Amino acid sequence: MLKSLDPRVNRLALPEEFEAPMASKEQLDQFETYQAFVQTKEGKPFEHAGIVHAPNEEMAFLFAKEQFSRRGMFCNALCVVKTELIQVTEFTDNGQDVYDTLEGNYSGETSESFEVFHLLKRGKQHKYIGNVQAKDFEDGLLAAKETYSRDKPVLNVWITKSENILMSDEEDVDIWNTLKEKKYRDAIDYRAADKIKAFKEEQAQG
C-alpha cells in the first residue's frame, strides 16, 4: 500500500483494499513560476520581490500584487516575468565581476530589446539596471558590459527580452491608492479578489 507523506493519514491504518492506482498527471498540470519585481518609489529601480506560482501571466501579476504590495510595502509599480524566460549567468565569488568572465565583444546589432538586472551582494535582491539592444542573450550581456559602468563588482546577472515582461502602466496607478487604508485580511476589498474568484469559477466550469 502506498504510504502517505502525512503521518496523520498513515495513523488511520487504512485497509489494503483501500489502495487505489495513482492517476497519471497531465503535462503542465502544475502552476508555472514567475519572478515579481517591485518599484517602491517613482524613479527608483525595480527590485526583485520574490516568486509567485500562477497558471498564466495575468494571474501571476494579480498574485504578485496581492503578495508583495499589501503588507507594509509601498508599491509604485510592479512587473512579472516567467522564470523560464530569464537567462542567468554564473555566480562569482571573492569580489570578481561576472562581466569579466564573458568572452567576445558586443556586435552592435539592435534587433532585440533586453532588460538587465544586477546582483551586487549575496543575500540581496537583483535590481534593474537598464535596457540594451542586441541580437541575442549572449550579445545582450556583452552590450550591458559595455553600456553600464560599475562601482562594485556584479556577482550575477539576469537578462530577459523586454517583450516577456508584463508591467503595470499609468492606468494601473489607482490599484495602489487604497493599500495604506486596508488590512491584509481584507482581501475582498481589493479588485484582484474579484478577478481571482472569476478565474476559479471559469476553471470549475471548464
Secondary structure, DSSP 8 states (H G I E B T S, - for coil): ----SSHHHHTT---GGG--------TT-S-EEEEEEEE-STTS--EEEEEEEESSHHHHHHHHHHHHSSSS---SEEEEEEGGG-EE-----TT--GGGG--S------SEEEEEEEE-STTS--EEEEEEEESSHHHHHHHHHHHS--SS---EEEEEEGGG-EE--GGGGGGGTTGGG--TT-GGGSHHHHHHHHHHHHHHH-
